[in-house]
Amino acid sequence: MTTQLIYGLVTGILFGFFLQRGQVLRYDKQIGALRLMDMTIFKFMLTAILVGSVGIYLLKDLGLVKLSIKSTILGGTIIGGLIFGLGWGLLGYCPGTSMGAVGEGRWDGIWGLLGMLAGAAIYAEAYPLMKRTVLTWGDLGKITVPGILGISHWIVIPLFMLAVVGLFFWFEKKKL
C-alpha cells in the first residue's frame, strides 16, 4: 500500500468515528436537518469546514500543498445539488452518513450505497454529453471568496469563524 492510501484509510476511519460520535448518522438527526428542526448536522459540517479551511490554508502558506481550485460551473452544481438533495430526502442519509449507517449495521444505508454506484455509472456514461452541455452552463471560472473580495484568506477565515460562532449561539438560543 502506498502512503497516500494509508492516509486515506486512516482519514476515512477517523471521519466515520467522528460522524458516529457526533450522532449525525442517526436517522432522526438527518430528518431534523432536512426539516430545519435540528442543526446537529449543520454544526458538524460547519465545524469541519472551519477546521479544514484553517488546515488547508496553513499548509498552503507553508508551501506543503498546492491548491487545485476547480471552475465554478452553475449548471453542474445546480443539477448535482438537486439530485443530491432528492436522494438525501428520499433515503434520509447523505452519501457519507449512508456509508456510516452501513458501518453501524443499519441495512437501509445499503440503498444509499447502491444509489451512489448507480449514479456514478450514469454520470460516467453521460459525461461526454454533459461536457458539451450542462458542464458549460454558467462557468464562472476558478473563484474563491478571498479572490472575489480581493483580500487575504486570513481575513475571510476569522470573519467566517465569528459568523459561525454567532450562528451556533443563535441555534442554541432557539434550541436547534
N, C-alpha and C positions, 0 to 999 in steps of 0.2 A: 504494500500500500504506500502511496506517496504521502508526503507530509500534508499536502492540501486536503486529501481525502480524510486523513485523520482529524485535521482541524474541523472539517465539515461535519464529521461524525460526532465529535465532542460538542461542537456548537449546537447541532441538532438535538442531541440528548439534553443539553442544558436548557435549550429553548423549550423543549417538551416538558422538562421538570418545572420550569417557571410558569408555563401555561397551566399545568396541573395545580401547582401551589397557589397561583393567582385565582383559581376557581373559574377561569374563563372557558374551560372545557365543558362546564355544566350547561345542559340544555336550557335551564331556566335563565341563566345569565345571557345566553345567546338571544333568546326571545325577548328578554328585558331590554337588551341593547337595540334590537330591531324596533321595539315599541317605544324607545327612548324613555324607558322607565327605570333602567338600571345601567349606570355608567361604568361598571366594573371593567368591561372590555375596552371602553374608550380610555379610561385611566391607564390601563395596562399598556395599550398601544401608544398613547401619548408619552408615557414614561420611556418606552422602548425607543421612540423617535428621538426624544431628548438625549438619552444616553448614547444612541447611535450617532447623532449629529455631533456631539462633543468628541466622541471617539474617532470618527471618520475625519473630521476637520483637523483634529490634533495630529493624527497620523499623516495627513496630507501636508500640514505645515512643517512637520518634522522630516518630510521627504521620504517617508516609508511607504506611502501608497500614492497612486496617481488616480484621480477621479476620471471616470469614463461616463460623462453625462450624455444621456440619450436625448434625442429630439422629443419635444412635447408635441404629440400628434392628437388633436382633439377627436378625430373620427374614431381611431382605435381605442382611445381612452374612454370615451362615452359609451361605445358599444360594449367594450370589455367590462366596464363598470356595471352596465345594465345586466349583462349575463352573470357576472359575479354576484350582484345583489339578488337576482332572481334565484340563483342556486342557493345562496345563503338563506333567503326567505323560505324556500320550499323545504330545504333539508334541516335548517336550524343550526347548521355548522358552516364556518368558512373552511377553506382548504386546510389550514394548519390545525384548527380545532377538530376537524373531521379525522385527521390522522391521529391526533391526541386521544380522541374518543375511542378509536380502534385500539390504541395502546392501552387504554384503561379497560378494554374488554367489552365495549359497547358496540354491538354489531351494526347498529343503524349508521355508524360512521362509514361502513363499507360502501354505502350508496354514494357518499361523497368521493371516496377514492375511485370508484368506477366512473363517476361523472368527470373527475379530473382526467382520467385516462381517455375517456371518450372525447372530451373537449380538446385535449392535446392532439389526438388523432385528426379530429375535424379541422382544427387550426392548421396542422401541418398540410393537409390536403387543400385547404382553402387559401393558404398563404400566397401562392403565385397570383391569384386573382386579387386578393386583398392588398398585395404590394402595389398594384396599379390603381386601386380604388380607395378603399377605406383608410389605408395607411398613408394616404397623401392628403386627406381632408384636414384642413386646419393645422398644418405643420408650422409650429411657432418657433422651431429651432431649438437649440440647446440653451434653455433658460434656467436660471435659479433665482430665488428671491433676492439674495445679495446682489446678483448680477443685474436684475431689474432695477433695484433701488440704487445701485452704484455705490454700495457701502460694503465694508468688511463683514465677513460671516461672523466675526466675533462681536459685532454689534447686533446682528439679527438673532443669533442663538440666545444671548441673555434676555433679549426682549421677548422671544418666544417662550423662554422658561418662565418669565414673570407672568405672561398671559396664561400659560398652562397652570401655574400655581394658583392664579386667581380663579381660573375655571374650576380647579379642584375644590377650592374653598366654596365656590358657589354650588357645586354638586353636593358637597357635604351639607351645606345650609338647607338645600332642597331635599336632602336625604335620598339622593340618587346614587 
